[in-house]
Every structure is written in C-alpha cells, then in structure tokens.
C-alpha cells in the first residue's frame, strides 16, 4: 500500500485518538456547562411535551412520522458534519453524535405535532413552512449564537427549503403506509 494512502489501521488509530480527544473535550468543556444544561432541558422538555400532546388514537402513524423524521434528520446531519458543512461543538453525552438532541428530539417532536395537527396538505404545508422558517432563521442562528452550532460551508437559507421538503416527503411516506395498512386491514 502506498505511503500516501492511509490503511484501515491508520484510520482506526485516528479514530481511537479522536475518541480520547472527544472524551477529554467533553469532560473539560461540555459537561455541566450552560450549554450542556440547555441541551438536557431541551431534551427532557421536548419528550415530556411529546408524550402530553401525542394523539393516542393515532399513536402509530404519528410516532412513525417522528421516527422517520429522526432517522432522516440524523442521516442528513451525519452527511453534513462528515463533509464539514457544519458542526456541533457541544455534546450532552460523549461519543454520542452531538446532533442527537436536535435530530432525535427537537425537530421530530415539532414535526410530529405538525403532522398530527394539520392532516390536509394545504394546512400541513403552511405549518411546515412556518416551522422551517423558525428553525432556519430562528433556532439555527440562536444555536450558533450560543456556540452550539457552527456553520462552515453552509448558510441558514439553505436549510429553509430542505426542512419543507423533508417534512413533506415524510408526510407522503407515512400517509402511503397508513393507506396501505387500511387497504389490507381485515374489515
């Protein structure tokens, strides 16, 4: 193997080094900081609100929407952070991706509420657009101001249409799953 091409062992060693640096950074800079408490509070509040607002009669499709939102959001965040478009300096827990709170808690809870509350497409798109604007031009700048989110090769306005498309595609998928289930359910 050429000296200029790293081997798997080289990559593994860097991963071990990164793990050690990550834990040291978390112990020194993150745990019990103001931003750490904000992350913890946001997570606990969002999950509590989710449990209180979720329509128990439609629990499966609403939670399916939230699960698809969480998985899709984390996929996009892994992609964006991997190619250094943006990053998250603070972690709630070491070795867990720092975007966990946003991808698995905040965004899915807000979007599942929109899905649950606004079933028809027109109202859903209006609500999704408002949520998208709130996240792209409110939440993201707040997180950056707090030092919890860093833009490297990204702009807030790139996020705006992505949030709308993201919410809409997930709604379409979940609606198709629900329609398929109804079609094949025993009468």
BAKOL-932393 format. One line per 2 residues: number of its first residue (from 1); their letters; for each residue x, y, z of N, C-alpha, C. Coordinates in pm, whole numbers. Atoms other than C-alpha are relative to their C-alpha. Layout:
NUM = a = X Y Z X Y Z X Y Z; ...
This chain:
1 = xx = 85 -118 0 0 0 0 89 125 0; -75 -124 11 131 347 -87 0 76 132
3 = xx = -11 -78 -124 254 570 197 -103 113 4; 94 -112 4 17 847 82 -145 -43 22
5 = xx = 136 50 -19 -291 626 109 -11 -64 138; 10 59 -133 -397 559 468 -67 -137 -4
7 = xx = 58 133 -11 -470 200 558 -114 3 101; 104 11 -102 -758 79 770 59 20 139
9 = xx = -66 -15 -131 -516 56 1064 29 147 31; -24 -144 -19 -420 423 1014 -130 71 39
11 = xx = 129 -61 -30 -786 521 1013 -48 -40 140; 39 49 -132 -853 306 1320 77 75 110
13 = xx = -80 -72 -100 -568 471 1512 -49 145 16; 54 -136 -7 -706 816 1425 -134 0 74
15 = xx = 129 12 -68 -1049 700 1544 19 -15 151; -31 17 -143 -901 588 1878 47 132 60
17 = xx = -47 -131 -47 -720 922 1913 -116 98 12; 115 -91 -1 -1038 1111 1827 -93 -30 118
19 = xx = 83 39 -115 -1233 914 2090 58 58 128; -65 -52 -121 -980 1014 2357 -12 153 7
21 = xx = 13 -146 5 -985 1379 2247 -144 41 27; 142 -29 -18 -1365 1375 2236 -39 -8 148
23 = xx = 33 16 -143 -1395 1245 2593 66 111 82; -70 -107 -74 -1135 1494 2720 -70 134 -22
25 = xx = 71 -125 29 -1315 1781 2545 -132 5 77; 129 5 -69 -1650 1672 2689 20 26 150
27 = xx = -26 -18 -145 -1508 1649 3045 40 143 32; -53 -133 -28 -1334 1985 3019 -94 112 -39
29 = xx = 77 -112 55 -1571 2196 2808 -151 -15 4; 144 17 19 -1916 2041 2789 -79 -30 127
31 = xx = 82 48 -110 -2040 1857 3096 -21 109 106; 46 -97 -99 -2232 2085 3336 19 147 -41
33 = xx = -6 -138 49 -2171 2394 3119 -142 50 -21; 132 -55 27 -2462 2628 3047 -62 -68 -122
35 = xx = 53 65 119 -2498 2476 2701 -39 -145 27; 34 137 -36 -2497 2124 2849 -136 -4 69
37 = xx = 130 -7 -69 -2785 2221 3081 -112 35 -96; 101 -33 101 -2971 2377 2787 -36 -125 -79
39 = xx = 26 122 76 -2933 2054 2589 -83 -98 82; 74 91 -86 -3056 1847 2883 -144 47 18
41 = xx = 133 -57 -20 -3351 2079 2946 -84 -13 -127; 72 12 128 -3449 2084 2577 -44 -145 -23
43 = xx = 34 141 22 -3436 1705 2558 -115 -43 91; 104 43 -94 -3644 1646 2871 -133 70 -27
45 = xx = 122 -77 29 -3893 1921 2785 -68 -51 -126; 57 46 127 -3940 1803 2426 -66 -136 15
47 = xx = 59 133 -16 -4000 1441 2525 -124 6 88; 117 -15 -86 -4240 1547 2800 -117 59 -79
49 = xx = 104 -61 84 -4433 1772 2560 -52 -102 -100; 40 101 98 -4436 1495 2301 -97 -98 63
51 = xx = 86 99 -64 -4587 1247 2544 -135 60 36; 126 -64 -39 -4851 1500 2654 -87 34 -121
53 = xx = 79 -45 114 -4956 1614 2305 -35 -109 -100; 21 100 103 -4942 1293 2106 -142 -55 8
55 = xx = 136 53 12 -5282 1174 1985 8 -152 15; -12 143 -29 -5309 829 2141 -86 -86 -93
57 = xx = 82 74 96 -5577 731 1889 75 -20 -132; -80 8 122 -5326 788 1608 147 -21 35
59 = xx = -135 13 -54 -5017 688 1807 98 -59 -102; -93 67 92 -4864 456 1546 40 91 -117
61 = xx = -46 -84 112 -4872 688 1242 74 126 46; -67 -122 -48 -4774 994 1447 143 -32 45
63 = xx = -135 38 -42 -4481 816 1610 84 -50 -117; -72 40 120 -4388 664 1274 54 124 -72
65 = xx = -45 -126 60 -4372 1017 1134 122 53 77; -112 -47 -83 -4149 1120 1427 125 -84 -18
67 = xx = -116 88 19 -3926 816 1380 66 24 -135; -57 -30 132 -3884 883 1007 70 136 2
69 = xx = -63 -132 -11 -3809 1248 1090 134 -11 71; -124 17 -76 -3545 1144 1345 107 -69 -85
71 = xx = -97 74 81 -3378 893 1113 49 82 -118; -37 -80 117 -3384 1121 811 86 120 40
73 = xx = -74 -115 -48 -3263 1421 1008 142 -39 42; -135 42 -41 -2975 1228 1161 85 -40 -121
75 = xx = -74 33 123 -2878 1093 817 55 128 -64; -45 -127 61 -2864 1449 680 107 67 84
77 = xx = -102 -59 -86 -2668 1567 983 132 -75 -7; -123 78 15 -2417 1283 954 68 41 -131
79 = xx = -54 -41 129 -2374 1376 589 62 140 8; -48 -138 -7 -2339 1749 660 122 18 89
81 = xx = -117 -12 -88 -2097 1710 951 119 -77 -56; -109 80 57 -1894 1443 770 76 75 -109
83 = xx = -67 -78 105 -1821 1677 480 29 142 46; -39 -126 -64 -1764 1968 721 -79 121 -47
85 = xx = 84 -115 33 -2057 2185 613 -38 76 126; 33 -58 -129 -2146 2247 978 48 -95 108
87 = xx = -40 86 -111 -2064 2112 1321 -68 43 128; 61 -24 -131 -2182 2093 1680 109 -16 107
89 = xx = -108 9 -98 -1919 2178 1943 -39 -66 133; 40 48 -132 -2123 2069 2247 -72 -134 -9
91 = xx = 65 132 -8 -2233 1717 2343 -64 -15 137; 63 34 -127 -2474 1605 2607 72 -118 63
93 = xx = -67 122 -45 -2301 1267 2631 118 -23 -94; -113 23 91 -1953 1184 2499 -26 -123 -87
95 = xx = 4 109 97 -1923 954 2197 -135 -18 -68; 130 0 69 -2290 1007 2104 5 121 -94
97 = xx = -6 -116 90 -2325 1231 1798 -60 125 65; 47 -121 -67 -2366 1590 1917 -134 51 -50
99 = xx = 128 -46 55 -2668 1647 1694 -117 -85 48; 104 89 -51 -2866 1378 1880 -122 76 50
101 = xx = 112 -74 -59 -3080 1632 2069 -86 64 -108; 75 -68 104 -3180 1815 1753 -68 -100 -94
103 = xx = 50 96 98 -3226 1513 1527 -97 -103 57; 84 103 -59 -3388 1270 1767 -101 54 100
105 = xx = 92 -56 -99 -3575 1509 1992 -72 123 -56; 63 -128 31 -3641 1870 1893 -76 0 -133
107 = xx = 64 -4 133 -3711 1850 1519 -111 -104 -14; 109 97 14 -3909 1522 1528 -123 35 84
109 = xx = 115 -33 -85 -4128 1641 1818 -82 112 -64; 71 -112 63 -4214 1968 1643 -71 -49 -126
111 = xx = 60 45 125 -4276 1797 1309 -111 -103 21; 110 95 -22 -4484 1513 1451 -124 72 51
113 = xx = 114 -82 -42 -4702 1776 1617 -68 61 -123; 56 -57 124 -4746 1946 1276 -74 -108 -77
115 = xx = 64 111 71 -4825 1611 1115 -132 -38 67; 119 38 -75 -5075 1527 1387 -110 105 -10
117 = xx = 98 -108 -7 -5247 1865 1391 -55 41 -136; 39 -50 132 -5259 1950 1020 4 -114 -101
119 = xx = 6 117 86 -5369 1644 824 -9 30 -148; 13 -29 144 -5467 1808 494 127 70 -49
121 = xx = -125 -49 56 -5186 1908 261 17 152 8; -13 -146 1 -5262 2280 241 43 52 137
123 = xx = -33 -46 -136 -5257 2339 615 134 -56 47; -128 60 -36 -4967 2099 660 115 81 -60
125 = xx = -107 -75 66 -4755 2289 405 19 139 60; -11 -131 -66 -4835 2623 568 73 -15 134
127 = xx = -64 22 -130 -4741 2489 912 146 -43 -17; -137 45 23 -4430 2313 776 89 117 -44
129 = xx = -76 -117 43 -4321 2639 610 31 91 119; -24 -81 -119 -4362 2828 938 106 -65 89
131 = xx = -100 72 -80 -4168 2560 1127 138 9 -67; -127 -8 73 -3899 2560 856 65 136 15
133 = xx = -54 -135 -19 -3860 2936 878 48 19 143; -39 -12 -141 -3849 2915 1258 132 -70 28
135 = xx = -124 73 -22 -3576 2652 1252 117 64 -76; -110 -52 82 -3370 2801 966 43 140 42
137 = xx = -34 -141 -27 -3390 3167 1070 -12 40 146; 11 -28 -142 -3455 3143 1443 84 -95 83
139 = xx = -67 101 -82 -3337 2819 1602 147 -16 -37; -140 16 42 -3020 2773 1395 85 121 37
141 = xx = -80 -114 -43 -2899 3133 1449 17 7 153; -11 2 -147 -2977 3101 1823 108 -100 43
143 = xx = -100 101 -35 -2773 2780 1842 141 46 -36; -133 -51 37 -2487 2946 1657 43 109 96
145 = xx = -30 -107 -96 -2504 3249 1886 46 -60 134; -36 68 -125 -2486 3012 2187 130 -79 -13
147 = xx = -121 79 22 -2184 2840 2028 -26 -149 -6; 38 141 3 -2373 2511 1998 -7 -56 -142
149 = xx = 13 36 141 -2377 2506 1617 94 91 -75; -93 -80 78 -2111 2619 1374 -22 -27 -148
151 = xx = 12 11 146 -2160 2688 1005 140 15 -59; -132 -7 65 -1850 2616 795 -17 32 -148
153 = xx = 26 -22 143 -1973 2594 437 -150 -14 -24; 145 11 3 -2345 2641 489 -59 136 35
155 = xx = 73 -122 -34 -2598 2923 512 -138 -39 52; 132 30 -56 -2924 2936 706 -105 -19 -109
157 = xx = 104 6 103 -3127 2994 393 8 -129 -83; -4 131 66 -3004 2660 250 -94 -97 74
159 = xx = 79 92 -81 -3184 2486 537 -150 17 -22; 142 -30 8 -3520 2656 481 -77 -92 -96
161 = xx = 78 88 89 -3638 2468 168 20 -148 33; -26 140 -35 -3475 2145 289 -96 -46 109
163 = xx = 95 35 -106 -3688 2148 605 -141 -24 -57; 134 14 58 -4004 2194 396 -11 -130 -79
165 = xx = 0 122 80 -3919 1916 150 8 -122 92; -20 106 -98 -3805 1695 438 -133 -36 67
167 = xx = 127 23 -69 -4134 1735 629 -105 -57 -95; 101 42 98 -4342 1687 313 23 -142 -50
169 = xx = -30 136 47 -4165 1373 189 -36 -101 109; 33 92 -110 -4201 1211 531 -152 -14 13
171 = xx = 147 8 -6 -4573 1301 538 -52 -91 -111; 45 82 113 -4618 1145 194 26 -148 27
173 = xx = -36 139 -29 -4439 825 301 -92 -57 108; 84 50 -109 -4633 790 627 -145 -12 -47
175 = xx = 137 8 53 -4963 867 453 -17 -124 -89; 5 120 84 -4884 591 200 0 -127 85
177 = xx = -3 116 -90 -4801 346 479 -136 -20 66; 131 7 -65 -5126 429 659 -107 -47 -99
179 = xx = 98 40 102 -5329 397 337 16 -148 -37; -26 141 31 -5163 62 259 -52 -89 112
181 = xx = 50 78 -114 -5242 -65 607 -153 -8 -1; 147 -2 4 -5606 42 579 -53 -88 -113
183 = xx = 41 79 116 -5633 -121 237 6 -150 28; -21 142 -25 -5507 -455 367 -50 -47 136
185 = xx = 54 39 -131 -5669 -450 711 -129 -78 -18; 125 74 9 -5945 -700 770 -118 92 34
187 = x = 116 -88 -21 -6289 -540 759 -92 -58 101
